[in-house]
Amino acid sequence: MLIRNKLILRFTLLVLAIQLSLSAFVYYFHAAAREQRFTRRLAGKAVMTARLHLSSPADSTRTARAFRRADLLTIEREEISIYGPDNRLRYVSADTVPQAENRRQLPRVTASAEPVTFRAGALEGVGFTYGPAGQSYRLFAAGYDALGWSQLASLRLILVVGNVGALVLIILAGWYFADESLKPIARIIKQVRRITARELNRRVDEGNGTDEIAQLAITFNRMLGGVEQAFEAQKSFVSHASHELRTPLTVALGTLQTGHAYDQTMEETKASMASAVDDLRQLVALTNSLLTLAQADEARFRGEPVRLDECLTQALSQCQGRYPERTIRLDFGQVPARLETPFAVAGNAHLLTTALLNLLDNACKYSRAEVRATLSYPDSATVAVAVADTGIGIEAGELARVTEPLYRAENGRREPGYGIGLAVTQKIAQRHGGALQLVSVPGAGTTVTLRLPAAPG
């Protein structure tokens, strides 16, 4: 079911329930008030009749009946009976009045009790005590409240017709409010349908920027921005990967084809094969780098306590083996007091060592001078490793893209590599809840800082 229809249905049921509850409340209390008024009217007529009868008992029947005929407020089908203290019937308004129900109610009518109400078929009755001159008489009055029942029927008809009409208005109002409430969502749906893979730069209207619909639009725009960035990165990755893979394959294929066609001696054949082997080694190295990037992107591990200084020491040892002529200096910053295990982080030791090795390798590759690695606590909750060199640096326009897979700055293309190291390091940092920061000045050097959350304690 559509949300629009759900809103209309729920709104209709809710308002209808309130309307019916109010109608039942009005009807109930009107019926109770009618019954109370009629009971008092019956009691008043019974008292008036008793006064006439008891004031002149000898002629009470003729006088009461004459008075009743002249009474403009005579109750329809009126029946009045008076019982004396000895439970004998002393007066009845008509000879045809049945006394079975009155006699059945006699034990309930006492001087200390409240008036007793009862029904005798379609008639409503009341019984109570009346005691002039120290005697206790019991009066019974019954009748049919034609006017009261007529008014109650009219009220019932009004409520039924009113509720049916209100139901129609409620449905129309529910449809209107649901339509108005869902217009922003309909607008967003219409805008989203226009967004395709070729037009990921489109964004949805964020409205007033404050209500829930605006928050949904803002969240969707942020997600769309991430999708666009990932899509562009994927296109860039595919383009660079295709180029990087095609070059060694093409060179190796050309070398083998040339050697197969023109090599005449074993020495020429070996030379061609050696050239092809070098190209294939480059291809294997690039494939391994891409595999490392995929593993860093898909890494799933439970954070275990890792000594970042030990990872850095291993990375320094491996990098010194690659670049024996370079000078790599290790410095330590201030360590917070009362720390049981310094430089401890939660993560994967192998991945962290790989990330630090990539930073040191880049620094040694693009700088001929000393490389400095500094391990410190920028604050009590963060451990940082800053690797600084005095090499060629990176242009400001390319600084934001060097962490993209297979992207290389223009001034660094002369050195061997594939542009994967920083991308792998950034993904490892993100997997550990950290971040990678780059600061570079062209011609003066680059400082790359890996910041990771410190382990508790």
Stockholm file with secondary structure:
# STOCKHOLM 1.0

chainA/1-457         MLIRNKLILRFTLLVLAIQLSLSAFVYYFHAAAREQRFTRRLAGKAVMTARLHLSSPADSTRTARAFRRADLLTIEREEISIYGPDNRLRYVSADTVPQAENRRQLPRVTASAEPVTFRAGALEGVGFTYGPAGQSYRLFAAGYDALGWSQLASLRLILVVGNVGALVLIILAGWYFADESLKPIARIIKQVRRITARELNRRVDEGNGTDEIAQLAITFNRMLGGVEQAFEAQKSFVSHASHELRTPLTVALGTLQTGHAYDQTMEETKASMASAVDDLRQLVALTNSLLTLAQADEARFRGEPVRLDECLTQALSQCQGRYPERTIRLDFGQVPARLETPFAVAGNAHLLTTALLNLLDNACKYSRAEVRATLSYPDSATVAVAVADTGIGIEAGELARVTEPLYRAENGRREPGYGIGLAVTQKIAQRHGGALQLVSVPGAGTTVTLRLPAAPG
#=GR chainA/1-457 SS CCHHHHHHHHHHHHHHHHHHHHHHHHHHHHHHHHHHHHHHHHHHHHHHHHHHHHHSGGGHHHHHHHHHHHCTTCCEEEEEEEECTTSCEEEESCTTCCCHHHHHHGGGCCTTSCCEEEEETTEEEEEEEECGGGCCEEEEEEEECHHHHHHHHHHHHHHHHHHHHHHHHHHHHHHHHHHHHHHHHHHHHHHHHTCCTTCTTCCCCCTTSSSHHHHHHHHHHHHHHHHHHHHHHHHHHHHHHHHHHHHHHHHHHHHHHHHHHHCCSHHHHHHHHHHHHHHHHHHHHHHHHHHHHHHHHSCCCCCEEEEHHHHHHHHHHHHHHHCTTSCEEEEECCCCSSCSSTTEEEECHHHHHHHHHHHHHHHHHHCSSCEEEEEEEEETTEEEEEEECCSSCCCHHHHTTTTSTTCCCGGGTTSSCCSCHHHHHHHHHHHTTCEEEEEEETTTEEEEEEEEEBCCC
#=GC SS_cons         CCHHHHHHHHHHHHHHHHHHHHHHHHHHHHHHHHHHHHHHHHHHHHHHHHHHHHHSGGGHHHHHHHHHHHCTTCCEEEEEEEECTTSCEEEESCTTCCCHHHHHHGGGCCTTSCCEEEEETTEEEEEEEECGGGCCEEEEEEEECHHHHHHHHHHHHHHHHHHHHHHHHHHHHHHHHHHHHHHHHHHHHHHHHTCCTTCTTCCCCCTTSSSHHHHHHHHHHHHHHHHHHHHHHHHHHHHHHHHHHHHHHHHHHHHHHHHHHHCCSHHHHHHHHHHHHHHHHHHHHHHHHHHHHHHHHSCCCCCEEEEHHHHHHHHHHHHHHHCTTSCEEEEECCCCSSCSSTTEEEECHHHHHHHHHHHHHHHHHHCSSCEEEEEEEEETTEEEEEEECCSSCCCHHHHTTTTSTTCCCGGGTTSSCCSCHHHHHHHHHHHTTCEEEEEEETTTEEEEEEEEEBCCC
//
